[in-house]
Amino acid sequence: MSTRLGPVPPAIPFPSGKERLLTLKEAADRLGISLRTLEDWIYDKRIDVVKLGRRCVRIKESTIDHLIEVHTRPAQARLA
């Protein structure tokens, strides 16, 4: 008896030169936060995600770059 549930869907074409989709672990590591914090942000819809199927969630590299850029504060000049 076969355990196969059905035909395997074709892989989503990903043209070379396009931006990378990060796993949640990769995105959390890049932001320096816990995976749980990132999952909370996703649940609260505070960060954009790409959902592939029912459970596969990815985050665009540009989304992470934008988040870092927006929340970066310049250093203040020291007063002499």
MARBA-3410 file (N, C-alpha, C, O; in Angstrom, 1 decimal):
80
0.8,-1.2,0.0,0.0,0.0,0.0,0.9,1.2,0.0,1.9,1.3,0.8 ~ 0.6,2.2,-0.8,1.4,3.4,-0.9,1.0,4.4,0.1,-0.2,4.5,0.5 ~ 1.9,5.1,0.7,1.7,6.2,1.7,1.6,7.5,1.1,1.4,8.5,1.8 ~ 1.8,7.6,-0.2,1.8,8.9,-0.9,0.4,9.5,-0.9,-0.6,8.8,-1.2 ~ 0.2,10.7,-0.6,-1.1,11.4,-0.5,-1.6,12.0,-1.8,-2.8,12.2,-1.9
-0.7,12.2,-2.7,-1.1,12.8,-4.0,0.1,13.3,-4.7,1.2,13.1,-4.3 ~ -0.2,13.9,-5.9,0.9,14.4,-6.6,1.6,15.5,-5.9,1.0,16.4,-5.2 ~ 2.9,15.6,-6.1,3.8,16.6,-5.5,3.6,17.9,-6.4,3.9,17.8,-7.6 ~ 3.3,19.0,-5.8,3.1,20.2,-6.6,4.5,20.7,-7.1,5.5,20.4,-6.5 ~ 4.5,21.3,-8.3,5.8,21.7,-8.8,6.4,22.8,-8.0,5.7,23.6,-7.3
7.7,22.8,-8.0,8.4,23.8,-7.2,8.1,25.2,-7.7,7.9,25.4,-8.9 ~ 8.0,26.2,-6.8,7.8,27.6,-7.2,9.0,28.1,-7.9,10.1,28.1,-7.3 ~ 8.9,28.6,-9.2,10.1,29.1,-9.8,10.6,30.3,-9.1,9.9,31.2,-8.7 ~ 11.9,30.4,-8.9,12.5,31.5,-8.3,13.6,32.1,-9.2,14.8,31.5,-9.1 ~ 13.4,33.1,-9.9,14.4,33.6,-10.9,15.6,34.0,-10.2,15.6,34.6,-9.1
16.8,33.7,-10.8,18.0,34.1,-10.2,18.1,35.6,-10.2,17.6,36.3,-11.1 ~ 18.8,36.2,-9.2,19.0,37.6,-9.1,17.9,38.3,-8.2,18.0,39.4,-7.9 ~ 16.9,37.5,-7.9,15.8,38.1,-7.1,16.2,37.9,-5.6,17.1,37.2,-5.3 ~ 15.4,38.6,-4.8,15.8,38.6,-3.3,15.5,37.3,-2.7,14.6,36.5,-3.2 ~ 16.2,37.0,-1.7,16.0,35.7,-1.0,14.9,35.7,0.0,14.6,36.8,0.6
14.3,34.6,0.2,13.3,34.5,1.3,13.9,33.8,2.5,14.5,32.7,2.3 ~ 13.8,34.4,3.6,14.5,33.8,4.8,13.5,33.0,5.6,12.3,33.3,5.7 ~ 14.0,31.9,6.2,13.2,31.2,7.2,13.1,32.1,8.4,13.8,33.1,8.6 ~ 12.1,31.7,9.3,11.9,32.5,10.5,13.2,32.4,11.4,13.5,33.4,12.0 ~ 13.9,31.3,11.4,15.1,31.2,12.2,16.2,32.1,11.7,16.8,32.8,12.5
16.3,32.2,10.4,17.3,33.0,9.8,17.0,34.5,10.0,17.9,35.3,10.3 ~ 15.7,34.9,9.9,15.3,36.2,10.1,15.5,36.7,11.6,15.9,37.8,11.8 ~ 15.1,35.8,12.5,15.3,36.1,13.9,16.8,36.2,14.3,17.1,37.2,15.0 ~ 17.6,35.4,13.7,19.1,35.5,14.0,19.6,36.8,13.4,20.4,37.5,14.0 ~ 19.1,37.2,12.2,19.6,38.4,11.6,19.2,39.7,12.4,19.9,40.6,12.5
18.0,39.6,13.0,17.5,40.7,13.8,18.1,40.7,15.2,18.0,41.7,16.0 ~ 18.6,39.5,15.7,19.1,39.4,17.0,18.0,39.3,18.0,18.1,39.7,19.2 ~ 16.9,38.7,17.6,15.8,38.5,18.6,15.5,37.0,18.6,16.0,36.2,17.8 ~ 14.6,36.6,19.6,14.3,35.2,19.7,13.2,34.8,18.6,12.5,35.7,18.1 ~ 13.2,33.5,18.3,12.2,33.0,17.4,10.8,33.3,17.8,9.9,33.7,17.1
10.6,33.2,19.1,9.3,33.4,19.7,8.8,34.9,19.5,7.7,35.1,19.3 ~ 9.8,35.8,19.7,9.4,37.2,19.5,9.0,37.5,18.1,8.0,38.2,17.8 ~ 9.8,36.9,17.1,9.4,37.1,15.7,8.0,36.4,15.4,7.2,37.0,14.7 ~ 7.8,35.3,16.0,6.5,34.6,15.8,5.3,35.5,16.4,4.3,35.6,15.8 ~ 5.6,36.2,17.5,4.6,37.1,18.1,4.4,38.3,17.1,3.2,38.7,16.9
5.4,38.8,16.5,5.3,39.9,15.6,4.5,39.5,14.4,3.6,40.3,13.9 ~ 4.7,38.3,13.9,3.9,37.8,12.8,2.4,37.6,13.2,1.6,38.0,12.4 ~ 2.2,37.1,14.3,0.8,36.9,14.8,0.1,38.2,15.0,-1.1,38.3,14.6 ~ 0.8,39.2,15.4,0.3,40.6,15.6,0.3,41.4,14.3,-0.2,42.5,14.3 ~ 0.7,40.8,13.2,0.8,41.4,11.9,1.7,42.7,12.0,1.3,43.7,11.3
2.8,42.7,12.7,3.7,43.8,12.8,4.8,43.7,11.7,5.6,44.6,11.6 ~ 4.9,42.5,11.0,5.9,42.3,10.0,5.3,41.6,8.9,4.5,40.6,9.1 ~ 5.6,41.9,7.6,5.1,41.3,6.4,5.7,39.9,6.3,6.9,39.7,6.5 ~ 4.9,38.9,5.8,5.4,37.6,5.6,4.9,37.1,4.2,4.0,37.6,3.7 ~ 5.6,36.1,3.8,5.2,35.3,2.6,4.8,34.0,3.0,5.6,33.2,3.6
3.5,33.6,2.8,3.0,32.3,3.2,2.9,31.4,2.0,2.2,31.7,1.0 ~ 3.6,30.3,2.1,3.6,29.3,1.0,2.9,28.1,1.5,3.5,27.3,2.3 ~ 1.7,27.9,1.2,0.9,26.7,1.7,0.3,27.0,3.0,0.1,28.2,3.4 ~ 0.0,26.0,3.8,-0.6,26.1,5.1,0.3,26.6,6.2,-0.1,27.3,7.1 ~ 1.6,26.0,6.2,2.4,26.3,7.3,3.8,26.9,7.0,4.4,27.5,7.9
4.1,26.9,5.8,5.5,27.4,5.4,5.4,29.0,5.3,4.8,29.5,4.4 ~ 6.1,29.6,6.2,6.2,31.1,6.3,7.6,31.5,6.1,8.5,31.0,6.6 ~ 7.8,32.5,5.2,9.1,33.1,4.9,9.0,34.6,5.0,7.9,35.2,4.9 ~ 10.2,35.2,5.2,10.2,36.7,5.3,11.2,37.2,4.2,12.3,36.7,4.1 ~ 10.8,38.2,3.4,11.7,38.7,2.4,12.9,39.4,3.1,12.8,40.0,4.1
14.0,39.2,2.4,15.3,39.8,2.9,15.1,41.4,3.0,15.6,42.0,3.9 ~ 14.4,41.9,2.0,14.2,43.4,2.0,13.4,43.9,3.2,13.5,45.0,3.6 ~ 12.5,43.0,3.6,11.6,43.4,4.8,12.5,43.5,6.0,12.4,44.4,6.8 ~ 13.5,42.6,6.2,14.4,42.6,7.4,15.3,43.8,7.2,15.5,44.6,8.2 ~ 15.8,44.1,6.0,16.7,45.3,5.8,15.9,46.6,6.1,16.5,47.5,6.8
14.7,46.6,5.7,13.9,47.9,5.9,13.6,48.0,7.4,13.7,49.1,7.9 ~ 13.3,47.0,8.1,13.1,47.0,9.6,14.3,47.5,10.3,14.2,48.3,11.2 ~ 15.5,47.0,9.9,16.7,47.5,10.6,17.0,48.9,10.3,17.3,49.7,11.2 ~ 16.8,49.3,9.0,17.0,50.7,8.6,16.1,51.7,9.3,16.5,52.8,9.8 ~ 14.8,51.4,9.4,13.8,52.3,10.0,14.1,52.4,11.5,13.8,53.5,12.1
14.5,51.4,12.2,14.7,51.4,13.6,16.2,51.7,14.1,16.5,51.6,15.2 ~ 17.0,52.1,13.1,18.4,52.5,13.5,18.4,54.0,13.9,18.0,54.8,13.1 ~ 19.0,54.3,15.0,19.1,55.6,15.5,20.6,56.0,15.3,21.5,55.3,15.7 ~ 20.9,57.2,14.8,22.3,57.7,14.8,22.8,58.0,16.2,22.1,58.3,17.1 ~ 24.1,57.8,16.3,24.7,58.1,17.6,24.7,59.6,17.8,24.8,60.4,16.9
24.6,60.0,19.1,24.7,61.4,19.4,26.1,61.8,19.6,26.9,61.1,20.1 ~ 26.4,63.0,19.2,27.7,63.6,19.4,28.0,63.8,20.8,27.1,64.3,21.6 ~ 29.2,63.5,21.3,29.5,63.7,22.7,29.8,65.2,22.9,30.4,65.9,22.1 ~ 29.3,65.7,24.0,29.6,67.1,24.4,30.9,67.1,25.1,31.2,66.4,26.0 ~ 31.7,68.1,24.7,33.1,68.2,25.3,33.1,69.1,26.5,34.1,69.3,27.1
END
